[in-house]
């Protein structure tokens, strides 16, 4: 059976909604980037902030991918079965998530100063920021995924609040730059969490906590949680390794690579966010149909890939103008702009394979193919890190910027083989889940 027109219409409608919210969030991110480049350029302070921000938001990025892939199919099945234990399961999930987020936040805050000389030079205040942002961002991610599972995509819009807050404070110049970067970001993250909490309370209900973490729902969740946690944690650590490699180059290298990567992130945020938050729900809702891997490629992967390819060509062609428009003000001079433009062209080329792999992982999640997702993540990590380590010796930062292309192409090749062998079945969660 092929994808029906109503199902595709619903897919594109949901996609446009998420893209619209993501666009507003990314515009807030652009404001922050403009203010950061205008006030600080590619200085040591920006190097420190980029490194700290990347580390602090890494657990939330990993958690978002893991929860989207593992939790969405489970909640979809619980709603279809009207499971009476859902409320207790969610209370247990919240209790475990808060405890784990706090533990990770303390760990990251303590470890941050010893990661590199660049981190150590940031001082105790920057380490405090890493811990606070880690905790706040992890809880915001959980709220966003839960709202998404209930058909509410407002969490995508609220992701722009931290950038909007920080960018506004940088423009106002009320405090010294180092203090604004630390406290402005923490305040923005707290504002995002509070907004999500209000929406959750209004539309879903109050958050409750309970222990122990046991029950048939946890048995079902653990079936995919282990594979996805290991796979996405390893794969998402590759950008941190790339930043660590870049920190060994001349001053300003991490900042330049970070500016280029964040322009790419603005693009991936528009398409990949929609894929991660719409495609997985779409496939889970099609539980009563059988769709072959080839039909998934023609019906969903092909369209998303075509759109992302067109966007990447546009960004490459206008890279100089885009970097000049966003960054080249104040202390961000023309030489820095040329450097970031060159890195951006390499970085944005990853967009098409990245989006295609995201759709295929959503499909595998819906059919319980968590082991295949883990293998794909491992292959992506190996390809990306190998390119960064080996290529940087000869080609410098350009090889680091191009490393994600290699990783996602390797991942895409494996996923195409994997999905072609697995039809969409009616069982979207392990059979151990009983009502």
C-alpha positions in Angstrom: 0.0 0.0 0.0 1.4 3.4 -0.9 1.2 6.6 1.2 -2.3 8.0 0.8 -3.0 11.5 -0.1 -4.7 12.4 3.2 -1.8 11.0 5.2 0.7 13.0 3.1 -1.4 16.1 3.4 -1.5 15.8 7.2 2.3 15.2 7.1 3.0 18.4 5.2 0.5 20.4 7.3 2.3 19.3 10.5 5.6 19.9 8.9 4.8 23.5 7.9 3.6 24.2 11.4 6.8 23.0 12.9 8.9 24.7 10.3 7.1 28.0 11.0 7.7 27.7 14.8 11.3 26.6 14.1 11.8 29.6 11.8 10.8 32.0 14.5 13.1 30.2 17.0 16.0 30.4 14.5 15.4 34.1 13.9 15.9 34.5 17.6 19.1 32.6 17.3 20.1 34.8 14.4 19.6 37.9 16.7 21.9 36.3 19.3 24.5 35.5 16.7 24.4 39.0 15.3 24.8 40.5 18.7 27.6 38.1 19.6 29.6 38.8 16.5 29.0 42.6 16.7 30.1 42.8 20.4 32.8 40.1 20.6 33.8 38.9 17.1 36.1 35.8 17.3 37.7 36.7 20.6 38.9 34.3 23.3 35.7 35.0 25.3 33.6 33.7 22.3 35.8 30.6 22.2 35.1 29.9 25.8 31.4 30.5 25.5 31.0 28.3 22.4 32.8 25.5 24.1 30.8 25.8 27.3 27.5 26.2 25.5 28.2 23.2 23.2 29.0 21.0 26.2 26.1 22.2 28.3 23.5 21.6 25.6 24.9 18.3 24.5 23.0 16.1 27.0 19.7 17.8 26.1 20.4 17.3 22.4 21.1 13.6 23.1 18.0 13.3 25.3 15.8 14.9 22.7 16.8 12.4 20.0 16.6 9.5 22.4 13.2 10.4 23.8 11.7 11.2 20.4 12.8 7.9 19.0 12.1 5.7 22.1 9.2 7.4 23.9 7.0 8.5 21.0 6.1 5.0 19.8 5.4 3.9 23.3 3.1 6.8 24.2 1.3 6.3 20.8 0.6 2.7 21.7 -0.5 3.6 25.3 -3.0 6.1 23.9 -4.4 3.7 21.5 -4.9 1.1 24.2 -6.1 3.7 26.8 -3.6 2.2 29.3 -4.6 2.9 32.9 -1.0 2.9 34.0 0.0 5.8 31.8 -0.3 8.5 34.5 1.8 6.5 37.0 4.4 5.9 34.3 4.7 9.6 33.5 5.1 10.4 37.2 7.9 7.9 37.3 9.4 9.3 34.1 9.5 12.8 35.6 11.1 11.6 38.8 13.8 9.7 37.1 14.5 12.5 34.6 14.9 15.2 37.2 17.2 13.1 39.3 19.3 12.1 36.2 19.4 15.7 34.9 20.6 17.0 38.3 23.3 14.3 38.4 24.5 15.1 34.9 24.5 18.8 35.6 26.7 18.4 38.6 29.1 16.1 36.8 29.4 18.4 33.8 29.9 21.5 35.9 32.7 19.8 37.9 34.4 18.2 34.9 34.3 21.3 32.6 37.3 23.2 33.9 39.6 20.2 33.3 38.6 19.4 29.8 41.0 21.7 28.1 43.1 24.9 28.8 40.4 26.8 27.0 37.8 25.6 29.5 40.0 26.2 32.5 40.6 29.8 31.5 36.8 30.4 31.7 36.8 30.2 35.5 34.3 28.9 38.1 31.5 31.2 36.8 31.6 29.5 33.4 31.6 26.1 35.0 28.5 27.1 37.0 26.8 28.1 33.7 27.5 24.7 32.2 25.9 22.9 35.2 22.8 25.2 35.3 22.2 25.1 31.5 22.6 21.4 31.4 19.9 20.9 34.0 17.5 23.4 32.6 17.9 22.3 29.0 17.4 18.6 29.8 14.1 19.3 31.5 13.0 21.6 28.7 13.7 18.8 26.2 11.5 16.3 28.1 8.6 18.8 28.2 9.0 19.5 24.5 8.9 15.8 23.6 5.9 15.1 25.9 4.0 18.0 24.3 4.9 16.8 20.9 3.6 13.3 21.7 0.3 15.0 22.6 0.2 16.8 19.2 1.4 20.2 20.5 4.4 21.7 18.8 4.6 24.9 20.8 7.8 23.7 22.4 9.6 24.3 19.1 8.7 28.0 19.3 9.9 28.3 22.9 13.3 27.0 21.9 14.1 30.5 20.7 13.6 32.1 24.1 17.2 31.6 25.4 18.7 33.1 22.2 16.2 36.0 22.2 17.0 36.7 25.9 20.7 36.5 25.5 20.8 38.5 22.3 18.6 41.3 23.8 20.8 41.6 26.8 23.9 41.8 24.7 22.4 44.6 22.6 21.3 46.5 25.7 24.7 46.2 27.3 23.5 46.4 30.9 26.4 44.3 32.2 29.9 43.3 31.2 30.1 40.9 28.3 31.3 37.9 30.3 28.6 38.3 32.9 25.9 38.8 30.2 26.9 35.6 28.5 26.7 33.5 31.7 23.7 34.9 33.4 21.8 35.9 30.3 21.9 32.4 29.0 20.9 30.9 32.3 17.9 33.3 32.6 16.8 32.5 29.1 16.9 28.8 29.7 14.9 29.2 32.9 12.3 31.3 30.9 12.0 28.5 28.3 11.5 25.9 31.0 8.9 28.0 32.8 6.9 28.6 29.6 6.9 24.9 28.7 5.8 24.0 32.3 2.8 26.4 32.0 1.7 24.9 28.7 2.0 21.4 30.1 0.0 22.3 33.1 -2.7 23.9 31.1 -3.2 21.3 28.4 -1.9 18.0 29.9 -2.0 18.5 33.6 0.2 19.0 36.6 3.5 17.2 36.8 3.6 14.6 39.5 6.5 12.5 40.9 6.6 9.0 42.1 9.0 6.0 42.6 10.0 3.3 42.0 10.7 3.2 38.3 8.9 -0.1 37.5 6.1 -1.5 35.5 5.3 -2.9 32.1 5.7 0.5 30.4 9.4 0.6 31.6 10.0 -2.9 30.2 8.8 -1.7 26.8 10.7 1.6 27.0 14.0 -0.1 28.0 13.8 -2.3 24.8 14.7 0.7 22.7 16.2 3.0 25.3 19.5 1.2 25.6 20.2 1.1 21.9 19.2 4.7 21.2 20.9 6.1 24.3 24.2 4.4 23.3 23.9 5.3 19.6 22.9 8.9 19.9 25.3 9.6 22.8 28.2 8.3 20.8 27.2 10.0 17.6 26.4 13.4 19.1 29.8 13.4 20.9 31.5 13.8 17.5 31.0 17.6 17.3 32.5 18.0 20.8 35.6 16.0 19.6 35.7 18.3 16.5 35.7 21.4 18.7 38.4 19.8 20.9 40.5 19.3 17.8 39.8 22.9 16.6 40.9 24.2 20.1 44.4 23.0 19.3 44.6 25.4 16.3 45.3 29.1 16.5 43.1 31.4 18.7 39.7 32.1 17.0 39.5 28.6 15.4 36.7 27.3 17.7 34.8 30.6 17.3 35.0 30.5 13.5 34.0 26.8 13.3 31.2 27.6 15.8 29.8 30.5 13.7 29.8 28.3 10.6 28.2 25.4 12.5 25.5 27.6 13.9 24.5 28.9 10.5 24.2 25.2 9.4 22.2 24.6 12.6 19.8 27.3 11.6 19.1 25.4 8.4 18.9 22.0 9.9 16.7 23.4 12.6 14.0 24.2 10.0 13.9 20.9 8.2 15.4 18.3 10.6 13.4 19.6 13.5 10.2 19.0 11.5 11.4 15.6 10.5 12.2 14.5 14.1 9.0 15.9 15.5 6.6 15.0 12.7 7.8 12.0 10.8 8.1 9.8 13.8 4.5 10.6 14.8 3.3 10.1 11.3 4.8 6.7 11.0 3.5 5.6 14.4 0.0 6.7 13.4 0.2 4.5 10.3 0.3 1.4 12.5 -2.6 -0.3 10.5 -0.8 -0.1 7.2 2.2 -1.9 5.6 4.7 0.2 3.8 7.9 -1.1 2.3 11.2 0.6 2.6 11.1 1.6 -1.0 7.8 3.3 -0.6 9.1 5.2 2.5 12.0 6.5 0.4 9.7 7.6 -2.4 6.9 9.0 -0.2 8.8 10.8 2.5 12.6 10.6 2.4 12.8 11.7 -1.2 10.7 14.8 -0.7 12.5 15.9 2.5 15.9 15.2 0.9 15.0 17.2 -2.2 13.9 20.2 -0.1 17.1 20.0 2.0 19.3 19.7 -1.1 17.7 22.8 -2.6 18.2 24.7 0.6 21.8 23.7 0.9 22.6 24.9 -2.6 21.0 28.3 -1.8 23.0 28.6 1.4 26.3 27.7 -0.4 25.7 30.2 -3.2 24.9 33.0 -0.8 27.3 32.1 1.9 29.4 35.3 1.7 26.3 37.5 1.7 24.7 35.5 4.6 27.8 35.7 6.8 28.3 39.3 6.0 24.6 40.1 6.9 24.6 38.2 10.1 28.1 38.5 11.5 30.2 41.1 9.8 29.7 44.0 12.2 31.8 45.6 14.9 34.7 43.4 15.8 33.9 40.8 13.2 36.1 41.9 10.2 36.2 40.9 6.6 38.9 38.3 7.0 36.9 36.6 9.7 33.9 36.7 7.5 35.7 35.0 4.6 37.0 32.3 6.9 33.6 31.5 8.3 32.0 31.6 4.8 34.5 29.0 3.6 33.8 26.7 6.6 30.1 27.2 6.2 30.1 25.9 2.6 31.6 22.7 3.9 29.4 22.4 6.9 26.1 23.1 5.1 26.7 20.3 2.6 25.7 17.8 5.3 22.1 18.9 5.3 20.8 16.5 2.7 22.2 13.2 4.1 21.4 14.4 7.6 17.7 15.0 6.9 17.5 11.6 5.0 19.0 9.7 7.9 16.6 11.5 10.3 13.6 10.3 8.4 14.8 6.7 8.1 15.6 6.6 11.8 12.0 7.8 12.5 10.8 5.0 10.3 12.9 2.4 12.1 11.8 3.7 15.4 8.1 3.2 14.5 8.8 -0.5 13.5 11.1 -1.2 16.5 14.4 -1.2 14.6 16.4 0.2 17.5 19.4 -2.1 16.9 19.7 -0.8 13.3 19.6 2.8 14.6 22.4 2.0 17.0 24.6 0.5 14.3 23.9 3.5 12.0 24.9 5.9 14.8 28.1 4.1 15.4 29.0 4.1 11.7 28.3 7.9 11.5 30.5 8.5 14.5 33.4 6.5 13.1 33.2 8.2 9.7 32.9 11.7 11.1 35.7 11.4 13.7 38.0 9.7 11.3 37.6 12.4 8.8 38.1 15.2 11.4 41.2 13.5 12.9 42.9 12.5 9.7 41.8 15.3 7.5 42.6 18.1 9.9 46.3 17.1 9.7 46.4 18.2 6.1 43.4 20.4 5.5 42.9 22.0 8.9 39.5 23.4 9.8 38.0 22.7 6.4 38.3 19.0 7.1 36.6 19.3 10.5 33.7 21.3 8.9 33.3 18.6 6.2 33.5 15.7 8.6 29.7 15.5 9.2 29.2 14.9 5.5 31.3 11.8 5.6 29.6 10.5 8.7 26.0 11.0 7.5 26.7 9.5 4.1 28.0 6.3 5.7 25.0 6.3 8.0 22.6 6.9 5.1 24.0 4.0 3.1 23.5 1.6 5.9 20.0 2.8 6.7 18.8 2.5 3.1 19.8 -1.2 3.3 18.2 -1.6 6.7 14.8 -0.1 5.9 14.5 -1.9 2.5 14.3 -5.2 4.5 11.6 -4.2 7.0 7.9 -3.4 6.3 5.9 -1.2 8.7 4.1 -3.6 11.0 1.2 -3.1 13.4 3.4 -3.7 16.4 5.1 -0.5 17.2 6.3 -1.4 20.7 7.5 -4.6 22.3 4.9 -7.2 23.0 5.8 -7.2 26.7 3.6 -4.1 27.1 0.3 -5.4 28.5 -2.8 -3.6 29.5 
